[in-house]
Amino acid sequence: MLDGFPSIALNFFRVMERNRSRVAGNYGLSEIELRAVFRIAAAGTMTPKDLASDLALTKGAITGVSTRLVGAGLVRRVEHPQDRRSLHLELTSAGHSAMRQMHHDFRSTLSTAGTHLDESDLAHAGAVLEELARNIAARTATTAAEE
């Protein structure tokens, strides 16, 4: 069973990536811009340096991404409260509205995809995914600590 699981998981990830690409396109964003919006939304506010680190991009790349997001009206630059030389990125009201719509659409997509499954199947699938995520995160943290 476990031998077949990686290919099933890869197929699921590919489908989810195509969905993310579709969502990005619906909002006129690149996939990296969409990821940036999600990271900023999750953090509430963050520095471009932290965003660059989170997305494994250069500061120059983040400058371009943030400039496009500001131009799209989804993100704004605000002065750092303690450091005048620094700034933070945060969502605008339009950015918050877009995030709410994206989350609603995602929940709707998953709900629709699972309508033929009963509650116990969904609960079991959720528990399996949660356990896998926990194990992968632990392994990733261990590998990072060893490097």
C-alpha positions as a printed Julia matrix, in Angstrom:
147×3 Matrix{Float64}:
   0.0    0.0     0.0
   2.73   2.46    0.93
   4.51   1.87   -2.4
   1.48   3.22   -4.25
   0.9    6.08   -1.84
   3.7    8.37   -3.09
   2.29   8.37   -6.64
  -1.21   9.03   -5.27
   0.17  11.87   -3.15
   2.07  13.3    -6.13
  -1.08  13.24   -8.21
  -2.97  15.06   -5.43
  -0.17  17.68   -5.17
  -0.18  18.19   -8.94
  -3.93  18.71   -8.96
  -3.57  21.19   -6.1
  -0.75  23.0    -7.95
  -2.94  23.32  -11.05
  -5.69  24.72   -8.83
  -3.24  27.22   -7.3
  -2.13  28.24  -10.79
  -5.77  28.73  -11.8
  -6.46  30.84   -8.72
  -3.38  32.97   -9.35
  -4.48  33.52  -12.95
  -7.99  34.46  -11.84
  -6.49  37.29   -9.78
  -3.94  38.31  -12.42
  -1.07  37.06  -10.25
   1.9   34.81  -10.83
   2.13  31.78   -8.57
   4.95  33.4    -6.58
   2.86  36.54   -6.13
  -0.02  34.4    -4.89
   2.31  32.65   -2.43
   3.55  36.06   -1.26
  -0.01  37.28   -0.64
  -0.76  34.13    1.37
   2.42  34.54    3.46
   1.71  38.2     4.17
  -1.9   37.35    5.07
  -0.79  34.59    7.44
   1.75  36.85    9.16
  -0.49  39.92    9.25
   2.53  42.08    8.52
   6.09  41.24    7.57
   9.27  42.79    6.29
  10.37  42.24    2.72
  13.47  40.52    4.11
  11.33  38.0     6.02
   9.16  37.45    2.94
  12.26  36.85    0.82
  13.49  34.31    3.36
  10.08  32.59    3.55
   9.84  32.25   -0.22
  13.57  31.55   -0.76
  13.9   34.56   -3.06
  16.43  37.36   -3.28
  15.67  40.8    -1.88
  15.63  42.1    -5.47
  13.03  39.54   -6.5
  10.88  40.44   -3.49
  11.12  44.11   -4.43
   9.64  43.26   -7.83
   6.96  40.99   -6.34
   5.94  43.52   -3.71
   5.89  46.35   -6.27
   3.49  44.33   -8.46
   1.3   43.47   -5.45
   1.2   47.12   -4.38
   0.32  48.09   -7.96
  -2.48  45.5    -7.96
  -3.87  47.09   -4.8
  -3.53  43.92   -2.71
  -0.6   44.95   -0.52
   0.66  48.2     0.95
   4.01  49.22    2.35
   3.91  50.7     5.85
   6.67  52.22    7.91
   8.25  49.99   10.53
   7.04  51.19   13.94
  10.53  51.16   15.54
  12.92  51.47   12.58
  12.49  54.36   10.13
  14.86  52.69    7.66
  12.64  49.61    7.39
   9.14  48.92    6.19
   6.51  46.23    6.45
   4.16  44.7     3.94
   0.53  44.14    4.81
  -2.68  43.43    2.96
  -4.98  46.23    1.91
  -8.74  45.9     2.35
  -8.86  44.65   -1.26
  -6.16  42.1    -0.36
  -8.16  40.89    2.63
 -11.26  40.64    0.47
  -9.37  38.64   -2.17
  -8.02  36.29    0.52
 -11.51  35.72    1.93
 -12.78  34.9    -1.57
  -9.83  32.58   -2.28
 -10.37  30.72    1.0
 -14.09  30.45    0.31
 -13.42  29.1    -3.2
 -10.85  26.61   -1.87
 -13.2   25.32    0.83
 -15.96  25.05   -1.76
 -13.69  23.13   -4.15
 -12.7   20.65   -1.44
 -16.26  20.32   -0.17
 -17.55  19.62   -3.66
 -14.77  17.1    -4.31
 -15.64  15.22   -1.13
 -19.43  15.18   -1.35
 -19.51  11.46   -2.17
 -17.41  10.58    0.91
 -19.0    9.93    4.27
 -17.89  11.67    7.45
 -15.74   8.78    8.66
 -13.83   8.7     5.33
 -13.22  12.44    5.55
 -12.18  12.23    9.2
  -9.77   9.39    8.42
  -8.31  11.24    5.42
  -7.87  14.34    7.59
  -6.12  12.35   10.31
  -3.79  10.71    7.78
  -2.9   14.04    6.17
  -2.31  15.61    9.59
  -0.02  12.76   10.64
   1.91  12.91    7.37
   2.33  16.68    7.7
   3.57  16.31   11.27
   6.07  13.61   10.3
   7.35  15.51    7.26
   7.7   18.71    9.3
   9.64  16.84   12.01
  11.91  15.22    9.43
  12.45  18.57    7.68
  13.31  20.25   11.01
  15.75  17.46   11.88
  17.43  17.67    8.47
  17.69  21.48    8.71
  19.22  21.23   12.2
  21.82  18.75   10.96
  22.89  21.09    8.13
